[in-house]
Amino acid sequence: MIVDWGLARQIAGFAAGSDPTPALGVDLQALADAAEGQVAGYTGLALSGACPPAEALDRRAWAEVNLATLADFLDPVGERLGGRMEGAGPLAGALRAAAGATLAAEAGLVVGYMSQKVLGQFELSLMQPESAPRLLFVTPNLDRTLRQHGELDRESFIGWVVLHEMTHVLQFGGVPWLRGHMSALLQEYLRSVEVRIERGQAGGLPSMPDPARIIESFREGGLVALVQTREQRSIMGRMQATMAVIEGYSEHVMDAVGEQVLPHYAGLREAMDRRRRSRSTPERILMKLLGMDMKMRQYEDGKRFCDAVADRHGLERLNRVWAEPGCMPALSELSEPDTWAARVAPQAVPA
C-alpha cells in the first residue's frame, strides 16, 4: 500500500471540521420510505432487495466512508506506481514515501472539501460489488443550507434531497445489470492503465503523475487517463455517457415527482439551481481543479437528454436505457435524443 491513509484521514478530518450534528426536526427514514414509493410509482422501477436505511452523519464520518471507498480505487493504482519506482535503486524508498504522502494529501483535501458541500449520497462501491450500499445524509450541511436560504421550507427541502438520492437507490437496486456493468467498466479501465514515471526536467529525478487527476477520476466519473489509449478512451466514453444518464434521469424524475409531492417545488428547484451556480471565483477554480465541474455538466447534459426523450417519445421509451447495456446512449447520442430513441425503439411485430 503506497498511500498513507492515516495521513489522508488526518487531513480530511481537519478540512471537514468538527461541527456538531444538529437535529433536523424531520424523520429522514419516513421521508425515504415515502420517496421510494413515489419514485417507484413514476418510473416503474422496483427494488430487488431491501432499501438501505437513511443514515445521518457529520462531515468527519462522511469523509471516513468516502476515504475507504477511495482506497479501493487508489490502492491498485498506487501499487503499480510503487512497482515502477523499484527501478530507482536507492531512491525507491524515498520516492514511495513522497508519492504516498502526496497522494494522501490530495485524497484528504478533496474528500475534506467535499464533506463541506455534500447534502446526501447514495454510497455504492464499484470496486467491491458485494458490499452493501448506504444512504447517507450530511446533517450539518443540510442545516447550514437551510439557514443560508431562509425562504426554504424545511421538510420540502430535505424531502427534495432525499428524493434525489432515492432515484439512485432505485436505479442501482432496480436495474439488475447496472452495478455490475459499471464495476466491470471501471475494472477494465484500471487494468488498461499504464502508469509511467518519466524523468523530470530538474535534478534528474522521476516526475510523478498528477495525483489530482487520479482523485478527479474516482469521484466524478471522468476517468482522465494517465496514459490514454484508444481502448481507454472508449471505456471512458461509455462510463461518462452512463453517468450522464444516471444523473440526468435522476433530475428528470425529481422534477416529475417533486412537482406532485413537494410544496412550492418550483421555488425550491430555482433556489437549488441558484445554489449550484452561485460559487465564488476561488471556489469555481477549486471545483474545476478537482474535476467537480464535470459533475455539473453530467447533470445538465443528462437532464437535457432525458427530458427531451420523455417529452417527445414518452417515459416508456426513456426507460429503454435500463433494458440492457447496449441501450445506453453513446456520448454522441446525448446531443441527439431522437436518434437514440429511434435506435432503441421496440421493433413492430408483423401482423
C-alpha positions in Angstrom: 0.0 0.0 0.0 1.7 3.2 -1.2 -0.9 5.8 0.0 -0.6 6.9 3.6 -4.2 6.6 4.6 -3.6 7.6 8.2 -2.3 11.0 6.9 -5.2 11.2 4.5 -7.7 10.7 7.4 -6.0 13.4 9.4 -6.1 15.9 6.6 -9.7 15.1 5.7 -10.8 15.4 9.3 -9.1 18.8 9.6 -10.7 20.0 6.3 -14.1 18.6 7.3 -14.1 20.5 10.6 -15.9 19.4 13.8 -19.4 20.9 13.6 -21.9 19.1 15.8 -24.6 17.0 14.1 -27.8 19.1 14.5 -31.3 17.8 15.0 -33.0 18.3 11.6 -36.6 18.2 13.0 -37.7 15.8 10.4 -37.9 12.0 10.2 -35.3 11.0 7.5 -36.4 7.4 7.4 -40.1 8.4 6.9 -39.1 10.7 4.1 -37.0 7.9 2.5 -39.9 5.4 2.7 -42.2 7.9 1.1 -39.7 8.8 -1.6 -39.2 5.1 -2.5 -42.9 4.7 -3.3 -43.1 8.0 -5.2 -40.1 7.2 -7.4 -41.1 3.6 -8.0 -44.7 4.8 -8.8 -43.4 7.2 -11.5 -40.6 5.2 -13.0 -41.8 1.6 -12.7 -38.5 0.6 -11.2 -38.7 -1.7 -8.2 -36.0 -2.7 -5.7 -34.9 -6.4 -5.8 -34.0 -6.2 -2.1 -34.4 -4.0 0.9 -33.8 -0.3 0.7 -30.7 0.8 2.7 -31.7 2.7 5.9 -31.3 6.5 6.0 -28.2 7.5 8.0 -27.5 10.9 9.4 -23.7 11.6 9.5 -21.5 14.5 10.4 -18.8 15.7 8.0 -16.0 13.7 9.5 -18.0 10.4 9.4 -18.9 11.1 5.8 -15.2 11.7 5.0 -14.2 8.4 6.6 -16.8 6.5 4.5 -15.6 8.1 1.3 -11.9 7.7 2.0 -12.5 3.9 2.5 -14.2 3.8 -0.9 -11.4 5.9 -2.5 -8.8 3.5 -1.1 -10.4 0.7 -3.1 -9.7 2.7 -6.3 -6.4 4.3 -5.5 -4.5 1.4 -3.8 -4.2 -0.7 -7.0 -3.0 2.3 -9.0 -0.7 3.2 -6.2 0.8 -0.3 -6.1 1.5 -0.1 -9.8 3.2 3.2 -9.3 5.2 1.7 -6.4 6.3 -1.1 -8.7 7.6 1.3 -11.2 9.6 3.0 -8.5 11.6 -0.1 -7.7 13.8 0.7 -10.6 15.0 3.9 -8.9 17.5 1.9 -6.8 18.5 3.6 -3.5 15.9 6.3 -4.2 13.0 3.9 -4.3 12.1 4.1 -0.6 12.2 7.9 -0.5 10.1 8.1 -3.7 7.5 5.7 -2.4 7.2 7.8 0.8 7.0 11.1 -1.1 4.4 9.7 -3.5 2.4 8.2 -0.7 2.3 11.4 1.2 1.4 13.4 -1.9 -1.5 11.1 -2.8 -2.6 11.1 0.9 -2.6 14.9 0.9 -4.6 15.1 -2.3 -7.1 12.5 -1.2 -7.6 14.1 2.2 -8.0 17.6 0.9 -10.5 16.5 -1.8 -12.7 14.4 0.5 -12.5 17.0 3.2 -13.6 19.8 0.8 -16.4 17.7 -0.5 -17.6 16.9 3.0 -18.4 20.6 3.4 -20.6 20.5 0.3 -22.4 17.2 0.0 -26.0 17.1 1.2 -26.9 13.5 0.6 -25.2 10.5 -1.0 -26.2 7.0 -2.2 -22.8 5.4 -1.4 -22.1 2.4 -3.7 -18.7 0.8 -4.1 -18.0 -0.2 -7.7 -14.7 -1.8 -6.8 -16.4 -4.2 -4.3 -19.8 -5.0 -5.8 -20.6 -7.4 -2.9 -20.5 -4.6 -0.3 -23.8 -3.2 0.9 -24.8 0.3 -0.4 -25.6 3.1 2.1 -28.0 6.0 2.1 -26.2 8.9 3.7 -27.2 12.5 4.7 -24.7 15.1 6.0 -26.8 16.9 8.6 -24.5 19.9 9.3 -24.6 20.7 5.6 -28.4 20.3 5.4 -28.8 22.6 8.4 -26.4 25.2 7.1 -28.2 25.3 3.7 -31.5 25.9 5.4 -30.0 28.7 7.4 -28.5 30.3 4.3 -31.7 30.0 2.4 -34.3 31.1 4.9 -37.1 31.1 2.3 -36.9 27.3 2.0 -39.5 25.1 3.8 -37.5 22.6 6.0 -39.4 19.5 5.2 -39.8 20.2 1.5 -36.0 21.0 1.1 -34.9 17.8 3.0 -37.6 15.9 1.1 -36.0 17.2 -2.2 -32.6 15.9 -1.1 -34.0 12.5 -0.1 -35.9 12.3 -3.4 -32.7 12.8 -5.4 -30.8 10.1 -3.6 -33.8 7.7 -3.7 -33.7 7.9 -7.5 -30.2 6.5 -7.4 -31.3 3.8 -5.0 -34.0 2.7 -7.4 -31.6 2.9 -10.4 -29.0 0.6 -8.9 -31.4 -1.5 -6.9 -34.0 -1.9 -9.6 -31.8 -2.4 -12.7 -30.1 -5.8 -12.2 -27.2 -5.3 -14.5 -26.3 -1.7 -13.8 -23.9 -2.0 -10.8 -22.1 -5.0 -12.3 -21.8 -3.2 -15.7 -20.3 -0.1 -14.1 -18.0 -2.2 -12.0 -16.8 -4.2 -15.0 -16.1 -1.0 -17.0 -14.1 0.5 -14.1 -12.1 -2.6 -13.5 -11.4 -3.0 -17.3 -10.3 0.6 -17.3 -7.9 0.1 -14.4 -6.4 -3.0 -16.0 -5.6 -1.0 -19.1 -4.0 2.0 -17.3 -0.2 2.1 -17.8 1.4 4.1 -15.0 4.6 5.8 -16.2 7.2 7.7 -14.3 9.1 10.0 -16.6 12.4 11.7 -16.0 11.7 15.2 -14.5 13.2 18.3 -16.0 15.1 19.3 -12.8 17.5 17.2 -10.9 17.1 14.1 -13.0 14.5 12.6 -10.6 11.4 10.9 -11.9 8.3 13.1 -12.1 5.1 11.8 -10.6 1.8 11.6 -12.4 -0.5 14.4 -11.2 -2.5 12.8 -8.2 -5.3 15.4 -8.6 -6.2 13.7 -11.9 -6.4 10.3 -10.1 -8.7 11.8 -7.4 -10.8 13.6 -10.1 -11.1 10.3 -11.9 -12.6 8.4 -9.0 -15.1 10.9 -7.5 -16.5 12.4 -10.7 -16.5 9.6 -13.2 -14.3 11.5 -15.6 -11.6 8.8 -15.6 -8.9 11.0 -17.1 -6.2 8.5 -18.1 -2.7 8.9 -17.0 -1.8 7.4 -20.4 -4.7 7.4 -22.8 -5.0 4.7 -25.4 -7.9 4.2 -27.8 -9.2 1.4 -25.6 -9.1 3.7 -22.5 -10.9 6.5 -24.4 -13.6 4.1 -25.4 -14.2 2.8 -21.9 -14.1 6.4 -20.5 -16.7 7.5 -23.1 -19.0 4.7 -22.1 -18.7 5.5 -18.4 -19.2 9.2 -19.0 -22.4 8.6 -21.0 -23.8 6.2 -18.4 -23.1 8.6 -15.6 -24.7 11.4 -17.5 -27.9 9.3 -18.0 -27.9 8.2 -14.3 -27.7 11.8 -13.2 -30.0 13.2 -15.9 -32.6 10.6 -15.2 -32.5 11.4 -11.5 -33.0 15.1 -12.3 -35.9 14.3 -14.7 -37.6 12.1 -12.1 -37.1 14.8 -9.4 -39.0 17.3 -11.5 -41.8 15.0 -12.4 -42.3 13.7 -8.9 -41.4 16.8 -7.0 -44.0 18.9 -8.7 -46.6 16.5 -7.4 -45.5 15.8 -3.8 -43.3 18.7 -2.6 -45.0 22.1 -1.7 -43.6 25.1 -3.6 -41.4 22.8 -5.7 -40.7 25.4 -8.5 -39.2 27.8 -5.9 -37.2 25.0 -4.4 -35.8 24.0 -7.7 -34.9 27.6 -8.5 -33.2 28.1 -5.2 -31.2 24.8 -5.6 -30.2 25.6 -9.1 -29.1 29.0 -7.9 -27.0 27.4 -5.2 -25.2 25.2 -7.8 -24.4 28.3 -9.9 -23.6 30.8 -7.2 -20.0 29.8 -6.5 -17.3 32.4 -5.6 -14.4 32.7 -8.1 -11.9 30.9 -5.9 -14.5 28.1 -5.3 -15.1 27.8 -9.0 -11.4 27.5 -9.7 -11.1 24.8 -7.0 -14.1 22.9 -8.3 -12.5 22.9 -11.8 -9.2 21.7 -10.4 -10.9 18.9 -8.5 -13.0 17.9 -11.6 -16.3 18.8 -9.9 -17.3 20.9 -12.9 -17.6 17.7 -14.8 -20.3 16.5 -12.4 -22.3 19.7 -13.2 -22.0 19.0 -16.9 -23.2 15.5 -16.3 -26.4 16.8 -14.6 -27.0 19.3 -17.4 -26.3 17.1 -20.5 -28.0 14.1 -19.0 -31.1 16.1 -17.9 -31.5 17.6 -21.4 -31.3 14.2 -23.0 -33.8 12.6 -20.6 -36.2 15.5 -20.7 -36.2 15.5 -24.5 -36.8 11.8 -24.8 -39.6 11.7 -22.2 -41.3 14.8 -23.8 -41.1 13.6 -27.4 -41.3 9.8 -27.0 -42.7 9.2 -23.5 -41.3 7.7 -20.3 -41.6 4.1 -21.6 -39.1 4.9 -24.4 -36.8 6.7 -21.9 -36.8 3.7 -19.7 -35.2 1.7 -22.5 -31.9 3.0 -21.1 -32.4 0.3 -18.4 -33.2 -2.5 -20.8 -29.6 -3.7 -21.3 -26.1 -2.1 -21.5 -26.4 -1.8 -25.3 -29.4 0.5 -24.9 -27.3 3.1 -23.1 -26.7 6.1 -25.3 -23.2 6.8 -26.6 -21.7 10.1 -25.8 -22.5 11.4 -29.2 -26.2 10.4 -28.8 -26.6 12.6 -25.7 -27.0 15.6 -28.0 -29.2 13.6 -30.4 -32.0 12.2 -28.3 -34.2 11.5 -31.3 -31.5 9.4 -33.0 -31.1 7.3 -29.8 -34.9 7.0 -29.4 -35.2 5.6 -32.9 -32.3 3.2 -32.3 -33.8 1.6 -29.2 -37.5 1.6 -30.3 -39.1 -1.8 -29.9 -39.4 -3.4 -33.3 -43.0 -3.6 -34.6 -44.4 -7.2 -34.7 -45.6 -8.1 -38.2 -49.3 -8.9 -38.5 
